[in-house]
Amino acid sequence: MTACTAAWNQKSFRGRNDDGNETTATWKANQSVNWTQAVDQNFRVRFEAQETAGCADNNKVWQLQYNLNAAGWVTVNASSSVVRSSASPNVTDGVSTTNQLTAGTGTFQGGSGTTGGFDEVNGAAGGSTMDVAASGHSECEFCVQIRSADVANNDTVQLRATDNGTAFAAYDATPSITVSELTQYTMNAEPGAFTLTGVNTDDDRALILNAAFGSFTLTGFAADLAKGYTLNAEPGVFALTGLAAEILATRLLNAEPGSFILAGNDAELLRSLVVNAAAGSFVLSGSAAGLTYTPVGGTTSSWLVRARRRARR
């Protein structure tokens, strides 16, 4: 007798807010419609898995995967980068799912006990009670976050369910999420002072920082600024000091006629900077201080020469 082998199709998906239980949480968009998602914020995504070969399949584990900017599919778990499982205050891991999407046919299976179709722990839903009938369907839902440390604004993240890590035979509907990390706010130190001090001090996501007549200081082990800044020190002082102090990803830095200083072991500027030190001074100092970026105008070497001349003034 020839064994009957199940086949799966991801028939639909729906993005969801983490603001209610398995049935009452609100939706981000209509079924199988993409959405824009803020970073570092819980959200949920629900999939409909349809069996298409007319074969029953038992003990199903629906494993979530992500694909960042078409770089390839990666498993989501409690320590994954880009997309990571995140505990929900509204739903317990392993509870059963109910039939809420509308593209499935045949008998519905949502699991039961602690091996139902909802996951908030490790990107894997289902288990010993997830026995899907021939030509039946199931729904799985995952609570996750997109991590600001691993993405940039307007990146694209796709998500999919798999059969315990094995891709389905077909994907009729795959969400394509637009990353949003421009939660805008502005910090001003004019003529006051803005200071962060301590171990692993950081300030991240889309800041406009002004130290006009004032001072802006980050001090401590691994002090950093991450992603999407406009930094102004005119004529104030902007300083990062400490082991591995760094500024990374897409910044406009102005020190005219103020001063901008990075000091410490492994002080760094990383990726896509526009740096202006017109009448001011821009200084990197310390062991292994470095610039790694895409300069605007001129070559990296010519920019470094100009920066060093200004630093000596």
C-alpha positions as semicolon CSV with decimal commas, in nm:
position;residue;x (nm);y (nm);z (nm)
1;M;0,000;0,000;0,000
2;T;0,132;0,342;-0,094
3;A;0,163;0,580;0,200
4;C;-0,055;0,889;0,187
5;T;0,159;1,200;0,222
6;A;-0,003;1,526;0,326
7;A;0,071;1,851;0,143
8;W;0,019;2,202;0,274
9;N;-0,073;2,541;0,134
10;Q;-0,062;2,872;0,324
11;K;-0,398;2,995;0,204
12;S;-0,426;3,322;0,396
13;F;-0,281;3,539;0,671
14;R;-0,385;3,832;0,887
15;G;-0,185;4,076;1,097
16;R;-0,309;4,142;1,448
17;N;-0,256;4,374;1,744
18;D;-0,158;4,216;2,074
19;D;-0,448;4,382;2,256
20;G;-0,685;4,097;2,337
21;N;-0,724;3,724;2,377
22;E;-0,730;3,461;2,103
23;T;-1,068;3,579;1,976
24;T;-1,099;3,945;2,079
25;A;-0,769;4,100;1,965
26;T;-0,812;4,360;1,692
27;W;-0,675;4,328;1,339
28;K;-0,409;4,539;1,168
29;A;-0,555;4,496;0,821
30;N;-0,799;4,283;0,628
31;Q;-0,729;3,918;0,557
32;S;-0,422;3,865;0,336
33;V;-0,350;4,240;0,323
34;N;0,001;4,364;0,407
35;W;0,066;4,627;0,674
36;T;0,332;4,858;0,820
37;Q;0,475;4,747;1,154
38;A;0,655;4,948;1,423
39;V;0,975;4,799;1,563
40;D;1,016;4,675;1,922
41;Q;0,641;4,635;1,960
42;N;0,440;4,318;2,009
43;F;0,224;4,214;1,718
44;R;0,061;3,890;1,614
45;V;0,030;3,718;1,279
46;R;-0,216;3,440;1,195
47;F;-0,191;3,185;0,914
48;E;-0,428;2,936;0,758
49;A;-0,272;2,602;0,662
50;Q;-0,477;2,391;0,419
51;E;-0,410;2,022;0,353
52;T;-0,428;1,970;-0,026
53;A;-0,333;1,607;-0,096
54;G;-0,630;1,440;0,073
55;C;-0,412;1,287;0,346
56;A;-0,446;1,316;0,723
57;D;-0,140;1,438;0,915
58;N;-0,079;1,416;1,290
59;N;0,133;1,597;1,550
60;K;0,183;1,903;1,332
61;V;0,425;2,174;1,448
62;W;0,381;2,504;1,267
63;Q;0,720;2,679;1,269
64;L;0,741;3,051;1,189
65;Q;1,012;3,187;0,957
66;Y;1,108;3,536;0,836
67;N;1,273;3,670;0,522
68;L;1,441;4,013;0,550
69;N;1,474;4,202;0,220
70;A;1,466;3,876;0,021
71;A;1,787;3,752;0,186
72;G;1,647;3,405;0,261
73;W;1,421;3,233;0,511
74;V;1,530;3,210;0,877
75;T;1,363;3,034;1,170
76;V;1,202;3,253;1,438
77;N;1,264;3,160;1,802
78;A;1,329;3,319;2,142
79;S;1,674;3,448;2,042
80;S;1,648;3,506;1,666
81;S;1,750;3,837;1,515
82;V;1,516;4,055;1,303
83;V;1,197;3,879;1,418
84;R;1,181;3,728;1,765
85;S;0,912;3,552;1,970
86;S;0,768;3,778;2,238
87;A;0,553;3,697;2,540
88;S;0,196;3,819;2,517
89;P;0,013;3,959;2,821
90;N;-0,313;3,853;2,661
91;V;-0,279;3,491;2,543
92;T;-0,104;3,191;2,697
93;D;0,139;2,986;2,492
94;G;-0,012;2,671;2,347
95;V;-0,382;2,759;2,371
96;S;-0,601;2,632;2,091
97;T;-0,690;2,851;1,796
98;T;-1,043;2,898;1,665
99;N;-1,156;2,919;1,303
100;Q;-1,127;3,291;1,225
101;L;-0,983;3,310;0,872
102;T;-1,205;3,228;0,577
103;A;-0,997;3,060;0,305
104;G;-0,984;2,709;0,453
105;T;-1,205;2,414;0,368
106;G;-1,280;2,080;0,531
107;T;-1,250;1,997;0,901
108;F;-1,089;2,263;1,120
109;Q;-0,821;2,174;1,379
110;G;-0,685;2,427;1,629
111;G;-0,519;2,189;1,876
112;S;-0,594;2,174;2,248
113;G;-0,439;2,180;2,593
114;T;-0,086;2,315;2,579
115;T;-0,022;2,215;2,216
116;G;-0,272;2,438;2,044
117;G;-0,205;2,674;1,757
118;F;-0,093;2,986;1,949
119;D;0,275;3,060;2,019
120;E;0,450;3,332;2,220
121;V;0,767;3,146;2,322
122;N;0,975;2,992;2,044
123;G;0,809;3,045;1,706
124;A;0,661;2,694;1,710
125;A;0,288;2,626;1,752
126;G;0,099;2,298;1,773
127;G;0,229;1,955;1,867
128;S;0,070;1,634;1,988
129;T;-0,291;1,755;1,959
130;M;-0,250;1,914;1,617
131;D;-0,393;1,624;1,414
132;V;-0,535;1,758;1,088
133;A;-0,786;1,552;0,891
134;A;-0,743;1,475;0,523
135;S;-0,833;1,787;0,322
136;G;-0,877;1,975;0,649
137;H;-0,725;2,301;0,766
138;S;-0,568;2,462;1,070
139;E;-0,486;2,812;1,196
140;C;-0,171;2,911;1,384
141;E;-0,091;3,246;1,542
142;F;0,240;3,388;1,663
143;C;0,325;3,678;1,893
144;V;0,654;3,842;1,788
145;Q;0,850;4,166;1,761
146;I;1,062;4,312;1,482
147;R;1,390;4,417;1,642
148;S;1,510;4,771;1,579
149;A;1,873;4,662;1,624
150;D;1,852;4,440;1,317
151;V;1,648;4,640;1,065
152;A;1,625;4,982;0,904
153;N;1,324;5,197;0,829
154;N;1,128;5,074;0,522
155;D;1,291;4,731;0,522
156;T;1,063;4,450;0,406
157;V;1,002;4,145;0,624
158;Q;0,809;3,846;0,491
159;L;0,668;3,582;0,726
160;R;0,552;3,227;0,666
161;A;0,445;2,915;0,851
162;T;0,630;2,590;0,779
163;D;0,584;2,222;0,861
164;N;0,835;2,211;1,148
165;G;1,088;2,397;0,934
166;T;1,001;2,240;0,598
167;A;0,843;2,478;0,350
168;F;0,484;2,412;0,247
169;A;0,413;2,283;-0,102
170;A;0,243;2,614;-0,185
171;Y;0,201;2,966;-0,050
172;D;-0,106;3,138;-0,190
173;A;-0,068;3,428;0,052
174;T;0,250;3,551;0,224
175;P;0,260;3,871;0,430
176;S;0,512;4,136;0,328
177;I;0,553;4,379;0,618
178;T;0,703;4,727;0,585
179;V;0,925;4,814;0,881
180;S;0,862;5,146;1,054
181;E;1,110;5,274;1,310
182;L;1,045;5,644;1,273
183;T;0,878;5,699;1,607
184;Q;0,980;6,062;1,592
185;Y;1,072;6,269;1,890
186;T;1,309;6,555;1,948
187;M;1,556;6,618;2,229
188;N;1,674;6,970;2,294
189;A;1,950;7,091;2,524
190;E;1,934;7,462;2,468
191;P;2,089;7,601;2,684
192;G;2,066;7,305;2,921
193;A;2,229;6,963;2,922
194;F;2,111;6,617;2,818
195;T;2,307;6,330;2,975
196;L;2,288;5,950;2,972
197;T;2,537;5,778;3,202
198;G;2,590;5,413;3,296
199;V;2,656;5,064;3,160
200;N;2,517;5,004;2,809
201;T;2,370;5,353;2,781
202;D;2,192;5,394;2,452
203;D;1,938;5,605;2,273
204;D;1,779;5,454;1,966
205;R;1,525;5,507;1,690
206;A;1,478;5,824;1,494
207;L;1,588;6,112;1,713
208;I;1,655;6,471;1,631
209;L;1,909;6,582;1,891
210;N;1,994;6,948;1,937
211;A;2,264;7,086;2,165
212;A;2,238;7,449;2,061
213;F;2,431;7,639;2,331
214;G;2,387;7,331;2,554
215;S;2,556;6,992;2,578
216;F;2,452;6,640;2,488
217;T;2,653;6,360;2,649
218;L;2,641;5,980;2,652
219;T;2,895;5,827;2,888
220;G;2,950;5,467;2,991
221;F;3,036;5,119;2,873
222;A;2,901;5,060;2,520
223;A;2,735;5,400;2,491
224;D;2,565;5,416;2,153
225;L;2,320;5,594;1,930
226;A;2,138;5,365;1,691
227;K;1,953;5,452;1,369
228;G;1,806;5,758;1,208
229;Y;1,952;6,062;1,381
230;T;2,000;6,424;1,300
231;L;2,260;6,552;1,545
232;N;2,325;6,923;1,584
233;A;2,588;7,089;1,804
234;E;2,576;7,453;1,703
235;P;2,757;7,602;1,894
236;G;2,717;7,345;2,172
237;V;2,902;7,022;2,245
238;F;2,795;6,669;2,150
239;A;3,007;6,393;2,305
240;L;3,002;6,014;2,331
241;T;3,260;5,872;2,570
242;G;3,329;5,516;2,681
243;L;3,437;5,171;2,573
244;A;3,295;5,092;2,228
245;A;3,111;5,424;2,195
246;E;2,947;5,426;1,855
247;I;2,705;5,595;1,621
248;L;2,553;5,376;1,352
249;A;2,325;5,392;1,051
250;T;2,196;5,696;0,863
251;R;2,291;6,016;1,037
252;L;2,335;6,380;0,963
253;L;2,598;6,523;1,200
254;N;2,649;6,899;1,228
255;A;2,914;7,074;1,436
256;E;2,902;7,431;1,311
257;P;3,061;7,606;1,499
258;G;3,033;7,362;1,791
259;S;3,222;7,042;1,857
260;F;3,137;6,675;1,808
261;I;3,350;6,418;1,990
262;L;3,366;6,039;2,008
263;A;3,628;5,918;2,255
264;G;3,715;5,575;2,389
265;N;3,828;5,229;2,292
266;D;3,677;5,128;1,956
267;A;3,494;5,457;1,905
268;E;3,318;5,424;1,569
269;L;3,096;5,586;1,312
270;L;2,916;5,325;1,105
271;R;2,724;5,343;0,776
272;S;2,568;5,621;0,567
273;L;2,675;5,944;0,734
274;V;2,669;6,302;0,622
275;V;2,919;6,477;0,848
276;N;2,965;6,854;0,862
277;A;3,228;7,035;1,069
278;A;3,203;7,378;0,908
279;A;3,388;7,616;1,140
280;G;3,352;7,358;1,417
281;S;3,551;7,049;1,511
282;F;3,484;6,679;1,464
283;V;3,710;6,440;1,657
284;L;3,740;6,062;1,698
285;S;3,995;5,953;1,955
286;G;4,094;5,629;2,121
287;S;4,225;5,283;2,046
288;A;4,092;5,151;1,714
289;A;3,879;5,458;1,647
290;G;3,727;5,417;1,304
291;L;3,491;5,542;1,035
292;T;3,287;5,295;0,833
293;Y;3,025;5,468;0,624
294;T;2,907;5,589;0,286
295;P;3,020;5,954;0,261
296;V;2,820;6,210;0,071
297;G;3,052;6,398;-0,163
298;G;3,417;6,303;-0,216
299;T;3,596;5,984;-0,124
300;T;3,645;5,832;0,217
301;S;4,013;5,926;0,214
302;S;3,954;6,291;0,120
303;W;3,687;6,320;0,388
304;L;3,924;6,181;0,650
305;V;4,188;6,437;0,556
306;R;3,943;6,723;0,600
307;A;3,820;6,583;0,932
308;R;4,175;6,551;1,066
309;R;4,264;6,906;0,965
310;R;3,960;7,041;1,148
311;A;4,037;6,831;1,453
312;R;4,386;6,992;1,477
313;R;4,255;7,346;1,471
